[in-house]
Amino acid sequence: MRNASNLAVVPVDRSRVADQIFKDLRDSILLGTIPHGAKLPAERELAQHYQVSGPTVREAIRALALIGLVDARHGSGTFVTANPDVLVALSLSAVIQLGKLGAAEVLSVAGVLNEHAARLAADAATPEDHACLRAALGKLDAVESAQTAADAVRYFHGAIAAAAHNPLLSGLCRFLTDLQISFVNELAHDSIGQWRKISAGLKPLRIGLIQAIIDRDADLSAATSREFHLKAVKLFTPLPSTRKARIKDPKLDQLLSAIMMSRP
């Protein structure tokens, strides 16, 4: 791993020292000055560099760790672990929770983004992407449990998003897909029977969507993705739990927490 000890000297505003150190290190990580995998200088070295106390440095490092930019490993040091998916998830989770959004709002945005990803994928997908898309169909036909079904759905939507070759769009789609999967699991009580029923109902559209992308028909890809999303919502809305909760019930706080805890 690369070491990040060659930090430029930056004057620190003494009024909020830890915040300034946090912002300086955060910007260095996001700009790539301190690259992914790099080991941060030791606490003593950072304290000397910024001319502050050790506890002040620890406060800044703790803030970086809370937003997923670094990982403090006991006995080894602190390493940059910036992960775009984690950063996207943190930001979107905050928006959803602060806005008190329900599943309907989240699902509507997911549908629009998946449609856009399908359109872009029709133009940008490589032969390797096409192979992944075909493999995604196979995975969905071979599910044996609720977990393997969820993994297959995640792979399917992830393959389409990746084929769009837009990192921001891919990150957004992956997070919203995780949220959708968690919501369906909540309603279906991890029932493989329910997953298979939903999957079977979507299979013709799923096949048509992948074929449209492979055929590089952007308009058909977008239209099929839109139809796929609308039918998917209709299929899981009648699940038994939904009759009580309805699609507007914001069970998202618990789901968001579970998703965030499962991320690396």
N, C-alpha and C positions, 0 to 999 in steps of 0.2 A: 504494500500500500504506500501511496505517496504521503509525505509528511508536509504539513502546512505551516511550518515554523517561520517562513519568510513573509511575515505580515508587515504591510506598510504602516508607518506610524501615523495615527489619526488622533487629532485633538478631541478630548472628551468633554462634553458639557457636564460640569460638576453637579448641576441641579438634579439630574436623573441619570446617574452614572451607569447603573446596570442596564437601563433601557438603551443608552447610547452604545454600550458594548454589544448588547443583543443585536441592535440594528446594524452595526458595523460588520459583525460576524455573519448575520443573516444575509446581508447584501453580498458579501464575499462568496458565500456558498451558492446563492442563487445565480450570481454572475459567472460562477465557475472558477473564480480566483482560487478558492479552496475547493478542489474537485471531490466528487463522490468517492468514498472510500478513504479519503485522506484522514490522517490522525491529527487532531488539533494539538497545539502546543500544550504542555503541562500547565496546570492551574497557576503554579508559581511564575512560569514564564509569561503567561497572559497577564498576570497581576503586575509584573514588572513592566511589561509592554504598555499597559494602559495606566500605570502608576496608580493602582487601586489596591484594595485589600482582597484576600482570597475569597471571603464570603460574597463580595460583590461580583467577582468572576463566576462563582458557583451559581448565583442567582441568574445571571445571563445565560449560562450553559443550561440550567434547568428549563428556562423559557424556550430555548432552542429545541430541547428534547421533547417538550410538550407539544410542539407543532411538527414533530417528526423530522427535523433537519439533522439531528445528531443522536447518537446512541452512546451513553456513558457505560462502559463495561468495566466492572470492578476488577482492579488489578491490571487492566490492559490500557486504559485511557479512554478518550472520547473520540469517536469516529463520525465522519460525515455520512449520513444515511439518507440524504434527501431523495425522496421517492415521489415522482409526479402524481401517482395515484393517491398517495396519502395526503398530499397537499390539496388536491382537488376535493377529496372526500371531506377533509376538515372544513374547507371553505363552504361547500355545498351543505354539509350538515348544519353549519351555523345559520345559513340562510333559511333552510327548511325549519329549523327549530325556532329561530327568532320570528319568522313569519307565520309560525303555527300552521304550516301547510299540511293539508291532508293528502291521502294517497292519490286522489283524483288529480290534484294539481301536479304532483310529481309524475304520475303516469302520462299526463298529457304532454309534458315537456320531453319525457323519454321517447314518446312516439315521434315527436317532431325531429329530435336529434337522430334517432335510428333511421328515419326516412332520409334525412340529409346524408347520413353515413352511407346508406345504400346507393344513393345517387352518385356520390363521390367515388365509391368503390367500383361502380360500373366503368368509370373512366380510368381510375388509378391502379386497380388491382393488377398484380403481376401473376405469372404462371404459378409461382409458389403460393400466392394468396389463393388462387383458384383451387389448388390442391388442399389447402386448409379448409376452404369452404365446403368442398366435397367431403372431407373427413368429418366436418361438423355434422353433416346429415347422418353419417354412419353412427356417430356417437349417440345421437338422439334416438336412433332405432334400437340401441343395445342397452338401454337403461334397465337396472335391476333393483334399484332402491331410490328413495326420495333424494338421497345425497348424490347418487350418480346422475339422476335426472337434473338436479340443480347444476351440477358441474357441466353437464352437456349443454344446457341452456346458456350457461355462462360462456362456454367455449364458442357456441354458435354466434351469439351476439358479439363476442369479442373478436371473432374472425372477420365479421363484416366491418366492425369499427376499425380494426387494424388495416384492412384492405383499403380503407379510405385514405390512409397515409396522412392523417392530420392528427398530430399528437394530442392537441387540446381536445378535439372532438372525441378521440379514443378514450381519453381519461374521463370525460364527462359521461360517455356511454357506459363505460365499465362500472362506474359508481352507481349510476341509475339502474343498471341491470342487476347489480348486487341487491339494491333496495327492492326491486320488483320481485326477485327470487325470494327474498326474506319475507316479503309480504304474502306471496302465494303460499309459502311454507306455513306461515302463521294461520292462514285461512284453511289450508288443506290438512293441517295437523301432521305434516310430514308423511302424508299418505301416498304411496307409490301408485295406488289405483287412481287417485285424483290426478296425479302428474301424467299418467299414461292417457287418461281421458282427454286432458287438455292437449297433450302432444299429438294424439291421433287426430283431433279436430283441426289442428294447425298444419298437419303434414303436407297437404296439397299446396298450401300457400308457401310453406317453408321451402319446398322443392322448387316452386315457381320463382321465388325470390332469388335463390342461389343461381338458378339457370339464367335469370335476367341479368344478374351481375356478370356472370361468366360470358354471356352474349354481348356484354357492353351496351345494353339498352338502358340508359340512365332514366328515361321517363318511366319505363315499365318497372324498373327496380324501385323507384320512389313510390309509384302507385301500389305495387305489391306490398312493399313494406308498410305503407299506410293501412292497407286492408288487413294485413297480418296483425298489426297492433290492435286495431279495432276489434277484430275477432278474438284475440287473446284476452282482452279486457272483458268481453262478453262471456267468454268461457269460464273465467274464474270468478266473475261477479256473483253467479248463482250458488257458489259453494256455501255449505251450511253456515259457516261462521259469518259469512258476509250478510246473511239475512238479519243478524243481530247488529253487527258492527256497521254495515253499509260501507260503501267504498270511501265515504268521506271521513270515516272515523280515523283520526290521526294517531295510530298506534306507532307512529314513526320514531318517537323518542327512544323506545326500547330497541327498535330495529336498528336505528342509527348507532346506538351504543354498541350493539352486538357486532355490527359490521366493522366499526372502528377498532374494537378489541381484536378482531380476527385478522386485521391487516398487519403486514410485517413492519 
